[in-house]
């Protein structure tokens, strides 16, 4: 059995049956690891592969006309990045590893053949792209409107659900700068709100643990998220 078959099946890229019908793809896949802060790819780069995230957290960055940067999406295990390459388009964002990120590189030359030979597999990839576009619309609605406190609360709720490893009652916060780059506000504004949530006991630090992990009052956050 090809070494990548089980891994890609577990990541829900394709079924084992579909992958077994693509021996050339399985033979051509490679694997790489990006350290925190390292770019998987940059805005306007051309690409010869798709990126399947096996572990870790990736932030998609864009540069605004005023020189500031925004985080426009977060992706974790199982995400397929660089789908715009299917239309021979350059990357429209820069992908940066937040923590150590392991990715599988899926050669575009093999996948592009599916358009003619395996249209059902090609359609599957386009459906993933459509899902990500919907995800982007939700991101804009939730994190770019309302009060700063409401937006911070919505982001904390999102992070709690997004990170499957922490469990339902624990959230791992991003850095203040990263949260500000998601919400389109200043780091100082985020810091003030987080400090207020701590004082109100809505966020509670976990003793003897990393400083970014907190338990939280879900009902209070849900109420604040309406603002």
C-alpha positions as CSV (number, residue, x, y, z in Angstrom):
1,X,0.0,0.0,0.0
2,X,1.3,3.5,-0.8
3,X,2.5,5.3,2.3
4,X,0.2,8.3,1.6
5,X,-3.0,6.4,0.9
6,X,-4.1,6.0,4.6
7,X,-3.0,9.5,5.5
8,X,-5.0,11.2,2.8
9,X,-8.0,9.0,3.4
10,X,-7.9,10.0,7.1
11,X,-7.8,13.7,6.1
12,X,-10.9,13.2,4.0
13,X,-9.2,14.3,0.8
14,X,-10.7,11.5,-1.2
15,X,-12.0,8.0,-0.4
16,X,-9.5,5.1,-0.4
17,X,-11.2,3.7,-3.5
18,X,-10.7,7.0,-5.4
19,X,-7.1,7.3,-4.3
20,X,-6.3,3.7,-5.2
21,X,-7.4,4.6,-8.8
22,X,-4.8,7.4,-8.9
23,X,-1.4,5.6,-8.5
24,X,0.5,8.4,-10.4
25,X,-0.8,11.0,-7.9
26,X,0.1,8.9,-4.9
27,X,3.6,8.3,-6.2
28,X,4.1,12.1,-6.9
29,X,2.9,13.4,-3.5
30,X,5.5,14.9,-1.2
31,X,5.5,16.1,2.4
32,X,7.0,19.1,4.1
33,X,6.9,20.9,7.5
34,X,6.7,24.6,8.1
35,X,7.9,26.2,11.3
36,X,5.9,29.0,13.1
37,X,6.0,32.1,11.1
38,X,7.1,30.4,7.9
39,X,5.2,30.9,4.7
40,X,3.7,28.0,2.8
41,X,3.2,30.3,-0.2
42,X,3.0,34.0,-0.9
43,X,0.4,36.3,-2.5
44,X,0.9,36.3,-6.3
45,X,3.1,33.2,-6.3
46,X,2.4,30.7,-9.1
47,X,1.8,27.2,-7.9
48,X,2.4,23.7,-9.2
49,X,0.6,21.9,-6.3
50,X,-2.2,21.9,-3.8
51,X,-1.5,22.0,-0.1
52,X,-3.3,19.5,2.2
53,X,-2.9,20.4,5.9
54,X,-2.0,17.4,7.9
55,X,-1.5,19.1,11.3
56,X,-1.1,22.6,12.7
57,X,-2.8,25.9,12.1
58,X,-2.4,28.2,9.1
59,X,-3.4,31.9,8.7
60,X,-4.3,33.4,5.3
61,X,-3.0,36.9,5.1
62,X,-3.8,39.8,2.8
63,X,-2.2,43.3,2.5
64,X,-4.6,46.2,2.7
65,X,-4.1,49.5,0.7
66,X,-3.2,51.3,3.9
67,X,-0.3,49.0,4.5
68,X,-2.0,47.0,7.3
69,X,-2.4,43.2,7.1
70,X,-5.6,41.2,7.7
71,X,-6.1,37.6,8.5
72,X,-8.9,36.6,6.2
73,X,-9.2,32.9,7.2
74,X,-7.8,30.2,9.5
75,X,-7.2,26.6,8.3
76,X,-6.5,23.5,10.3
77,X,-6.1,19.8,9.7
78,X,-7.8,18.6,6.6
79,X,-7.9,21.9,4.8
80,X,-7.0,22.0,1.1
81,X,-5.2,25.2,0.2
82,X,-4.3,26.8,-3.2
83,X,-7.4,25.7,-5.0
84,X,-7.3,28.8,-7.2
85,X,-4.4,27.0,-9.1
86,X,-7.1,24.8,-10.6
87,X,-8.0,27.8,-12.8
88,X,-4.3,28.6,-13.4
89,X,-4.5,31.6,-11.1
90,X,-1.7,32.8,-8.8
91,X,-2.3,32.7,-5.0
92,X,-4.4,35.6,-3.8
93,X,-3.3,35.4,-0.2
94,X,-0.1,34.5,1.8
95,X,-0.3,31.4,3.9
96,X,1.6,31.5,7.2
97,X,2.1,28.8,9.8
98,X,0.9,29.8,13.2
99,X,2.4,26.7,14.9
100,X,4.4,23.8,13.4
101,X,2.4,22.8,10.3
102,X,2.8,19.6,8.3
103,X,1.4,19.6,4.7
104,X,1.2,17.2,1.8
105,X,2.0,18.7,-1.6
106,X,-0.4,17.3,-4.2
107,X,1.1,17.9,-7.7
108,X,-1.2,20.0,-9.9
109,X,-0.2,18.3,-13.1
110,X,-1.8,15.0,-12.0
111,X,-4.9,16.7,-10.6
112,X,-5.5,18.8,-13.6
113,X,-5.9,15.7,-15.7
114,X,-9.0,14.8,-13.7
115,X,-11.0,17.5,-15.5
116,X,-11.0,15.2,-18.6
117,X,-10.4,11.8,-17.1
118,X,-12.1,11.9,-13.7
119,X,-14.7,14.7,-13.7
120,X,-16.4,13.5,-10.5
121,X,-13.1,13.9,-8.6
122,X,-12.5,17.4,-10.2
123,X,-16.0,18.4,-9.2
124,X,-15.3,17.3,-5.6
125,X,-12.4,19.8,-5.4
126,X,-14.5,22.6,-6.8
127,X,-17.1,21.9,-4.2
128,X,-14.4,22.3,-1.5
129,X,-13.5,25.6,-3.0
130,X,-17.2,26.7,-2.9
131,X,-17.3,25.7,0.8
132,X,-14.3,27.9,1.5
133,X,-15.9,30.8,-0.3
134,X,-19.0,30.5,1.9
135,X,-16.6,30.3,4.9
136,X,-15.0,33.6,3.8
137,X,-18.4,35.3,3.6
138,X,-19.3,34.1,7.2
139,X,-15.8,35.3,8.4
140,X,-16.5,38.8,7.0
141,X,-20.0,39.0,8.6
142,X,-18.9,37.7,12.0
143,X,-15.6,39.5,12.5
144,X,-16.0,42.8,10.6
145,X,-19.3,44.1,12.0
146,X,-20.5,45.2,15.5
147,X,-18.8,46.4,18.6
148,X,-15.2,45.4,19.3
149,X,-16.3,43.5,22.4
150,X,-18.9,41.6,20.4
151,X,-16.4,40.8,17.7
152,X,-13.8,39.6,20.2
153,X,-16.5,37.4,21.9
154,X,-17.5,35.9,18.5
155,X,-13.8,35.2,17.7
156,X,-13.3,33.4,21.0
157,X,-16.4,31.3,20.4
158,X,-15.1,30.5,16.9
159,X,-11.7,29.5,18.2
160,X,-13.2,27.3,20.9
161,X,-15.2,25.4,18.2
162,X,-12.4,25.5,15.6
163,X,-9.7,23.8,17.7
164,X,-10.8,20.2,18.1
165,X,-7.8,19.4,20.3
166,X,-8.7,21.7,23.3
167,X,-12.1,20.2,24.0
168,X,-15.5,22.0,24.3
169,X,-14.7,23.9,27.6
170,X,-11.2,25.3,26.8
171,X,-10.1,27.8,24.2
172,X,-6.6,28.6,23.0
173,X,-6.3,32.3,22.1
174,X,-4.2,33.6,19.3
175,X,-1.8,36.5,20.0
176,X,-3.3,39.9,20.5
177,X,-1.8,41.0,17.1
178,X,-3.3,38.0,15.3
179,X,-6.7,38.6,16.9
180,X,-6.5,42.3,15.8
181,X,-5.6,41.3,12.3
182,X,-8.7,39.1,12.1
183,X,-11.0,41.7,13.5
184,X,-9.6,44.7,11.7
185,X,-9.0,46.7,15.0
186,X,-5.9,47.7,16.9
187,X,-4.1,45.3,19.2
188,X,-4.7,47.7,22.1
189,X,-8.5,47.4,21.6
190,X,-8.2,43.6,21.7
191,X,-6.0,43.7,24.7
192,X,-8.5,45.9,26.6
193,X,-11.4,43.7,25.8
194,X,-9.5,40.5,26.8
195,X,-8.4,42.1,30.0
196,X,-12.0,43.0,30.8
197,X,-13.2,39.5,30.1
198,X,-10.6,38.2,32.5
199,X,-11.7,40.7,35.2
200,X,-15.4,39.7,34.7
201,X,-14.3,36.0,35.1
202,X,-15.6,35.2,31.6
203,X,-12.1,34.1,30.6
204,X,-10.3,32.1,33.3
205,X,-6.6,31.2,33.0
206,X,-5.8,27.5,33.5
207,X,-3.3,27.1,36.3
208,X,0.1,25.5,35.6
209,X,-0.6,25.6,31.8
210,X,0.4,27.7,28.8
211,X,-0.7,31.3,29.1
212,X,-2.9,31.1,25.9
213,X,-5.2,28.5,27.3
214,X,-8.4,29.5,29.1
215,X,-11.7,28.1,30.3
216,X,-14.6,30.3,29.5
217,X,-18.2,31.1,30.4
218,X,-20.0,30.1,27.2
219,X,-23.4,31.7,28.1
220,X,-21.8,35.1,28.8
221,X,-19.7,34.9,25.6
222,X,-22.8,34.0,23.6
223,X,-24.6,37.0,25.1
224,X,-21.7,39.4,24.3
225,X,-21.4,38.0,20.8
226,X,-24.8,39.5,20.0
227,X,-23.3,43.0,20.3
